[in-house]
Amino acid sequence: MSEQEVPTQAESEKTGAVDRKLLEILVCPLTKTTLKYDAEAQELISHAARLAYPIRDGVPIMLPGEARKLDD
C-alpha cells in the first residue's frame, strides 16, 4: 500500500491499521492541513509542519511532542 492509499475497514481489522474514516477527518494539530498516511512507516505525515505523527497499535498519536521531524 502506498503513502496515498488508505486502508479499507476490512484491511484495518486484519492489519491493525488505522480506520479509513478516521484518516479522512484527522488533520495536523499545528497547521490544520490534511495528513498523508504512510502504511509502511505507520505514520501520518504533515508536509506543512514537516512532522510525522506515529501510529501505535492502530492509534494515531497526534501530539507534536511525539512527532518525528522530517528531513529536508
C-alpha positions as a Markdown table, in Angstrom:
| # | Residue | x | y | z |
|---|---|---|---|---|
| 1 | Met | 0.0 | 0.0 | 0.0 |
| 2 | Ser | 1.4 | 3.4 | -1.0 |
| 3 | Glu | 1.5 | 6.6 | 1.1 |
| 4 | Gln | -1.6 | 7.8 | -0.8 |
| 5 | Glu | -3.7 | 4.7 | -0.3 |
| 6 | Val | -6.0 | 4.4 | 2.8 |
| 7 | Pro | -6.9 | 1.0 | 4.2 |
| 8 | Thr | -10.5 | -0.2 | 3.9 |
| 9 | Gln | -12.3 | -1.3 | 7.1 |
| 10 | Ala | -11.6 | -4.9 | 6.4 |
| 11 | Glu | -7.9 | -4.2 | 5.9 |
| 12 | Ser | -7.8 | -2.2 | 9.1 |
| 13 | Glu | -9.2 | -5.0 | 11.1 |
| 14 | Lys | -6.8 | -7.5 | 9.6 |
| 15 | Thr | -3.6 | -5.5 | 9.9 |
| 16 | Gly | -4.3 | -3.2 | 12.9 |
| 17 | Ala | -4.1 | -0.2 | 10.6 |
| 18 | Val | -6.0 | 3.0 | 11.2 |
| 19 | Asp | -9.6 | 3.1 | 10.2 |
| 20 | Arg | -10.3 | 4.9 | 6.8 |
| 21 | Lys | -12.9 | 7.2 | 8.2 |
| 22 | Leu | -10.7 | 8.3 | 11.0 |
| 23 | Leu | -7.9 | 9.1 | 8.5 |
| 24 | Glu | -10.3 | 11.2 | 6.4 |
| 25 | Ile | -11.1 | 13.5 | 9.3 |
| 26 | Leu | -7.7 | 13.8 | 11.0 |
| 27 | Val | -5.7 | 17.0 | 10.4 |
| 28 | Cys | -2.4 | 18.2 | 11.6 |
| 29 | Pro | -2.9 | 19.8 | 15.1 |
| 30 | Leu | -0.5 | 22.6 | 14.3 |
| 31 | Thr | -1.4 | 23.6 | 10.8 |
| 32 | Lys | -4.9 | 22.1 | 10.4 |
| 33 | Thr | -3.8 | 20.7 | 7.0 |
| 34 | Thr | -4.5 | 17.2 | 5.7 |
| 35 | Leu | -2.2 | 14.3 | 6.5 |
| 36 | Lys | -0.8 | 11.6 | 4.3 |
| 37 | Tyr | -0.9 | 8.0 | 5.6 |
| 38 | Asp | 2.4 | 6.1 | 5.3 |
| 39 | Ala | 1.4 | 2.5 | 5.9 |
| 40 | Glu | 4.9 | 1.1 | 5.8 |
| 41 | Ala | 6.2 | 3.5 | 8.5 |
| 42 | Gln | 2.9 | 3.6 | 10.4 |
| 43 | Glu | 2.9 | 7.4 | 10.4 |
| 44 | Leu | 0.7 | 10.3 | 9.4 |
| 45 | Ile | 2.8 | 12.9 | 7.5 |
| 46 | Ser | 2.2 | 16.6 | 7.8 |
| 47 | His | 4.2 | 18.2 | 5.0 |
| 48 | Ala | 3.1 | 21.7 | 6.1 |
| 49 | Ala | 4.5 | 21.2 | 9.6 |
| 50 | Arg | 7.4 | 18.9 | 8.4 |
| 51 | Leu | 6.3 | 16.3 | 11.1 |
| 52 | Ala | 5.4 | 12.6 | 11.1 |
| 53 | Tyr | 2.9 | 11.6 | 13.7 |
| 54 | Pro | 3.4 | 7.9 | 14.9 |
| 55 | Ile | 0.6 | 5.3 | 14.8 |
| 56 | Arg | 0.9 | 2.9 | 17.7 |
| 57 | Asp | -1.3 | -0.2 | 17.9 |
| 58 | Gly | -3.6 | 1.4 | 15.3 |
| 59 | Val | -4.0 | 4.7 | 17.3 |
| 60 | Pro | -2.6 | 7.9 | 15.8 |
| 61 | Ile | -0.6 | 9.9 | 18.4 |
| 62 | Met | -1.4 | 13.5 | 17.4 |
| 63 | Leu | 0.9 | 15.2 | 19.9 |
| 64 | Pro | 3.5 | 17.5 | 18.3 |
| 65 | Gly | 6.0 | 16.4 | 21.1 |
| 66 | Glu | 5.7 | 12.8 | 20.0 |
| 67 | Ala | 6.1 | 13.6 | 16.2 |
| 68 | Arg | 9.3 | 12.9 | 14.3 |
| 69 | Lys | 10.7 | 15.9 | 12.4 |
| 70 | Leu | 11.0 | 15.3 | 8.7 |
| 71 | Asp | 14.4 | 15.7 | 7.0 |
| 72 | Asp | 14.7 | 18.0 | 4.0 |
